[in-house]
Amino acid sequence: MTITNHRIDAHSNRTFGYDDLSTFLSMMTGDEKHSEAATSTLDVIWTLYDRVLKVDPSTVDDPDRDRFFLSKGHGPMAYYAVLAAKGFVDPAILPDFASSESILGHHPDRRRIPGVEISSGSLGQGLALGIGASLGMDLSQFGGTVSVLMGDGELDEGSNHEAIALAGRMGMDRLTAIVIDNSSAYHGWPGGIESRFAVEGWETAVVDGRDHDAIFAGVTRPHPGAPLAVVARVERKN
C-alpha cells in the first residue's frame, strides 16, 4: 500500500476524540440513505480503534499489525470519521466524501485510503476474507489479529454460513467477528444470532452496541482454540 498524499501533517499536534465524531460525520453528505448503517457501527469501530486494535498510521504496513475488515461496507461514513480521528486520513478531506476526486467513496477502497484493509460493499465477503487473512498470517508466522465487522442482514448471505462453519471447525482463535444487530435481517435468528456461531464452535458474547466498556469486554473475551463472535445490539431507529 502506498501512503503519500493523504497522511496527516496539518493537524499533527491535534488530538481528536469520540466527541469529534459527530462533527466529522456531519461533514460527509450525499449518502443519507445509509446514515443509519453508518451510525449503527460508530461505537464499535471507535472502541476497536481507540482501545483494542494494535495499528496506527505508522504501522499500516507492519506485518504484525492487527487488521480490521469492514464487511458491512455500505454507509462507511463512521469508518471514515474514526480513521480521521485516529490520524489515518486528514479530516479536511471529509467534505469531499463521494465526490469524483475523493479517495473516500461510497464503499471503502483499500488501494486509496490509508489503513483500509479490504475494498468492501458486496455483502457476504468480509468473513471469508478474514479467514483467508488469518490463514495467511499463520503460514507467514505473523502476529496480530483479524476483526471483521458485519451486519445482521448480511448473515442472510450463504457464503457467511460456510465461513462460520469453517472458522469454527478450524479453531481460528485470531479471528473475531463483530455483528451489528439492528434487526435488519429479514427473517430473524431463532435463538439469537449468537446461536448460529456457537453451534459451529465459536466463543460468543452479546453486548450493548453503544456501551464502549461492554464492547471492549466482549471483543477482548478470551477464546483460546476458537474464533470469537460478538453480537452488538443497536436499537433501530424508525
Secondary structure in CASP SS format (residue, H / E / C, confidence):
PFRMAT SS
TARGET T0000
AUTHOR 0000-0000-0000
METHOD secondary structure of the structure
MODEL  1
M C 1.00
T C 1.00
I C 1.00
T C 1.00
N C 1.00
H C 1.00
R C 1.00
I C 1.00
D C 1.00
A C 1.00
H C 1.00
S C 1.00
N C 1.00
R C 1.00
T C 1.00
F C 1.00
G C 1.00
Y H 1.00
D H 1.00
D H 1.00
L H 1.00
S H 1.00
T H 1.00
F H 1.00
L H 1.00
S H 1.00
M C 1.00
M C 1.00
T C 1.00
G C 1.00
D C 1.00
E H 1.00
K H 1.00
H H 1.00
S H 1.00
E H 1.00
A H 1.00
A H 1.00
T H 1.00
S C 1.00
T C 1.00
L H 1.00
D H 1.00
V H 1.00
I H 1.00
W H 1.00
T H 1.00
L H 1.00
Y H 1.00
D H 1.00
R H 1.00
V H 1.00
L C 1.00
K C 1.00
V C 1.00
D C 1.00
P C 1.00
S C 1.00
T C 1.00
V C 1.00
D C 1.00
D C 1.00
P C 1.00
D C 1.00
R C 1.00
D C 1.00
R E 1.00
F E 1.00
F E 1.00
L E 1.00
S C 1.00
K C 1.00
G C 1.00
H C 1.00
G C 1.00
P C 1.00
M H 1.00
A H 1.00
Y H 1.00
Y H 1.00
A H 1.00
V H 1.00
L H 1.00
A H 1.00
A H 1.00
K C 1.00
G C 1.00
F C 1.00
V C 1.00
D C 1.00
P H 1.00
A H 1.00
I H 1.00
L H 1.00
P H 1.00
D H 1.00
F C 1.00
A C 1.00
S C 1.00
S C 1.00
E C 1.00
S C 1.00
I C 1.00
L C 1.00
G C 1.00
H C 1.00
H C 1.00
P C 1.00
D C 1.00
R C 1.00
R C 1.00
R C 1.00
I C 1.00
P C 1.00
G C 1.00
V C 1.00
E C 1.00
I C 1.00
S C 1.00
S C 1.00
G C 1.00
S C 1.00
L C 1.00
G C 1.00
Q C 1.00
G H 1.00
L H 1.00
A H 1.00
L H 1.00
G H 1.00
I H 1.00
G H 1.00
A H 1.00
S H 1.00
L H 1.00
G H 1.00
M H 1.00
D H 1.00
L H 1.00
S H 1.00
Q C 1.00
F C 1.00
G C 1.00
G C 1.00
T C 1.00
V E 1.00
S E 1.00
V E 1.00
L E 1.00
M E 1.00
G E 1.00
D C 1.00
G H 1.00
E H 1.00
L H 1.00
D H 1.00
E C 1.00
G H 1.00
S H 1.00
N H 1.00
H H 1.00
E H 1.00
A H 1.00
I H 1.00
A H 1.00
L H 1.00
A H 1.00
G H 1.00
R H 1.00
M H 1.00
G C 1.00
M C 1.00
D C 1.00
R C 1.00
L E 1.00
T E 1.00
A E 1.00
I E 1.00
V E 1.00
I E 1.00
D E 1.00
N C 1.00
S C 1.00
S C 1.00
A C 1.00
Y C 1.00
H C 1.00
G C 1.00
W C 1.00
P C 1.00
G C 1.00
G C 1.00
I H 1.00
E H 1.00
S H 1.00
R H 1.00
F H 1.00
A H 1.00
V C 1.00
E C 1.00
G C 1.00
W C 1.00
E E 1.00
T E 1.00
A E 1.00
V E 1.00
V E 1.00
D E 1.00
G C 1.00
R C 1.00
D C 1.00
H H 1.00
D H 1.00
A H 1.00
I H 1.00
F H 1.00
A H 1.00
G H 1.00
V H 1.00
T C 1.00
R C 1.00
P C 1.00
H C 1.00
P C 1.00
G C 1.00
A C 1.00
P C 1.00
L E 1.00
A E 1.00
V E 1.00
V E 1.00
A E 1.00
R E 1.00
V C 1.00
E C 1.00
R C 1.00
K C 1.00
N C 1.00
END
